[in-house]
Each structure stands twice: as C-alpha cells, then as structure tokens.
Amino acid sequence: AYTKHIAPYPIMGVKLSTLNQATLQAYITGLYEDDGVSKWNVTLVYRLWNMFCSWCYDNGYVAKDPCRNLTLPGTYDHAQREIEIFTEDERRTIHNYMKDSKYEFDTIIELAFATGMRMGELLALKWSDIDDDFIHVQRSTATVTHINKNGESERYREVWDTKTKNSVRD
C-alpha cells in the first residue's frame, strides 16, 4: 500500500506535525477519483490512515487525531445488496453431510441456521449468554493481525462488544 498509494502522492511530503483533516480528506478523495486505484484499495488505505492517526494520537505524537471525522468517498447502497440464503433443500443437504461425516462443527452450524447469528457472534458466546429461552448476543470475535515492533505479523483472536446498540439482542 505504501509504495503504490502513499509514496507517489503529495501526502508523502507532509510532516506529521502539520498533517490535518483537510489534507488527508483531499488525499483520500484524490485516490478515490484516480482510475488506477480500485475502490477496495482506497478503503484499505483509508483504514491504514485511520489506524496510524489513532496510534499517533494515543501515543502523543499529535495533539488532535487528523483522521477524526474523515469520510470515505463514494456511497454503498445497502438496499441494492441482495442477500442469498440457503434453500431448505440446501440446508438439509448440509445437515445430512454433517450427520454422516461426524463433522465437528455441526452444532455451531445448526445454531447459525436456527438463529441467523453471525460467525463472530457464535464464536464469542459464553455459557452465561444462554438461558432456558434465549441466547443473549452481546459480543463478537474475529482473528486480527497485528504487526509487532520487529515487523512480524502476529495473529490472534480478539473479542469485543457488538458494533452497534442494535446488534445487542436476544
């Protein structure tokens, strides 16, 4: 990302002490409008800058987070996204396969089919989240990759509260 989407652009010459939201927003918008940069790569660069700016702010390198209130250009219409669901025949085929093969994750897959819970929500469940009548969805988990101070990738699982208030449900 650095050599392709940061180094060739004017943002490269900006000192951290003078970096501000207007400069970053112009840079991100310019990337978005550049036909040679995919929208996915713009999103990755946007996320990278957000992580970097948060780190700089948290560690006292800047007095104000220049990425705060930065917006990713373009819109994504959730209404246009068509969600495909398994048919009853497909679900039955999967169920029969798991039963016949003694698949070790069959319980969690059946729970996903029965509840519609996301994988991260299922994997973050604790026994205390389950009672006689309800499953209480309060947290999620995912595998994350961090780069340590030696530049090596470290992967581990993080658990956090759900992203929004609406995600907390029974």
C-alpha positions in Angstrom: 0.0 0.0 0.0 2.8 2.4 0.9 4.8 2.3 -2.3 1.7 2.3 -4.6 -0.8 4.5 -2.7 1.2 6.8 -0.4 4.8 7.4 -1.7 3.8 8.7 -5.2 1.3 11.2 -3.8 1.8 14.7 -2.3 0.8 13.4 1.1 4.3 11.8 1.3 5.9 15.2 1.8 3.6 16.4 4.6 5.2 16.4 8.1 3.3 14.7 10.8 3.2 17.9 12.8 1.3 19.7 10.0 -0.9 16.8 9.0 -4.6 17.8 9.2 -8.0 16.6 8.3 -8.4 18.7 5.2 -5.1 17.4 3.7 -6.0 13.8 4.5 -9.5 14.2 3.1 -8.2 15.7 -0.1 -5.7 12.8 -0.5 -8.3 10.1 0.1 -10.8 11.8 -2.2 -8.0 12.1 -4.8 -7.2 8.4 -4.5 -10.9 7.6 -4.9 -11.1 9.6 -8.1 -7.9 8.1 -9.5 -9.0 5.5 -12.1 -5.8 3.5 -11.4 -6.7 2.8 -7.8 -9.5 0.3 -7.0 -12.2 1.3 -4.6 -11.1 -1.6 -2.4 -7.6 -0.3 -2.2 -8.9 3.2 -1.3 -10.8 1.5 1.5 -7.6 -0.3 2.7 -5.6 2.9 2.6 -8.3 4.8 4.4 -8.3 2.1 7.2 -4.5 2.2 7.3 -4.5 6.0 7.8 -7.2 5.7 10.5 -5.1 3.2 12.4 -1.9 5.2 12.0 -3.6 8.5 13.1 -5.2 6.8 16.1 -1.9 5.4 17.1 -0.1 8.8 16.8 -2.8 10.5 18.9 -2.8 7.7 21.5 0.9 7.9 21.8 1.1 11.7 22.0 2.7 12.4 18.6 -0.2 14.6 17.6 -2.5 16.8 19.7 -5.5 16.0 17.6 -6.4 12.9 15.5 -6.4 14.2 11.9 -8.5 11.2 10.8 -11.3 12.1 13.1 -14.4 12.7 11.0 -12.6 11.7 7.9 -15.0 10.2 5.4 -14.6 7.6 2.8 -15.8 8.9 -0.6 -18.5 7.1 -2.6 -21.6 5.5 -1.3 -22.7 2.0 -0.8 -26.4 1.4 -1.1 -27.2 -1.5 1.3 -30.7 -1.7 -0.3 -29.2 -2.8 -3.6 -27.3 -5.7 -2.0 -29.1 -8.9 -2.5 -28.7 -11.4 0.3 -28.7 -15.1 -0.8 -30.0 -17.6 1.7 -29.8 -21.3 1.7 -32.9 -23.1 0.5 -34.5 -25.7 2.7 -33.0 -28.4 0.4 -29.5 -26.9 0.6 -29.8 -26.7 4.4 -31.0 -30.3 4.6 -28.1 -31.4 2.4 -25.6 -29.7 4.7 -27.2 -31.2 7.8 -27.1 -34.7 6.3 -23.5 -34.3 5.3 -22.5 -33.2 8.8 -24.5 -36.1 10.4 -23.0 -38.7 8.1 -19.4 -37.4 8.4 -19.4 -36.6 12.2 -18.4 -33.1 11.3 -17.0 -31.5 14.4 -18.7 -28.1 14.0 -22.1 -29.3 13.3 -23.7 -27.8 16.4 -22.4 -24.3 15.7 -23.6 -24.5 12.0 -27.0 -25.7 13.1 -27.1 -22.9 15.6 -26.2 -20.4 12.8 -29.1 -21.8 10.7 -31.6 -21.7 13.6 -30.7 -18.2 14.8 -29.2 -16.3 11.9 -26.3 -15.2 14.2 -23.0 -14.2 12.6 -20.0 -16.4 12.9 -18.1 -14.0 15.2 -21.2 -13.7 17.4 -21.4 -17.5 17.7 -17.7 -17.9 18.5 -17.9 -15.3 21.2 -20.8 -16.9 23.1 -20.3 -17.8 26.7 -22.4 -20.3 28.7 -23.7 -17.3 30.7 -25.2 -15.9 27.4 -27.6 -18.8 27.2 -30.6 -19.4 29.4 -33.7 -21.6 29.0 -35.5 -19.4 26.4 -32.9 -17.0 24.9 -29.4 -16.6 23.6 -28.1 -13.1 24.5 -25.9 -11.7 21.8 -23.6 -9.2 23.4 -20.1 -9.6 21.8 -18.3 -10.7 18.7 -14.9 -12.1 17.9 -12.5 -12.2 14.9 -9.0 -13.1 14.2 -6.9 -10.0 13.8 -3.3 -9.5 12.6 -1.0 -7.0 14.3 2.5 -6.1 13.3 4.9 -6.2 16.2 7.8 -3.8 16.7 10.0 -6.2 14.8 7.8 -6.0 11.8 6.5 -9.6 12.2 2.8 -10.5 11.9 1.1 -11.8 14.9 -2.4 -13.3 14.6 -4.8 -13.8 17.5 -8.4 -13.7 18.3 -10.0 -10.6 19.8 -13.4 -10.4 21.5 -15.2 -7.1 21.8 -18.7 -5.7 22.4 -21.0 -5.7 19.4 -20.5 -2.8 17.0 -23.9 -1.1 17.5 -26.7 -1.0 20.1 -29.0 -2.8 17.6 -26.5 -5.7 17.4 -27.2 -6.4 21.1 -30.2 -8.7 21.0 -31.9 -11.8 22.4 
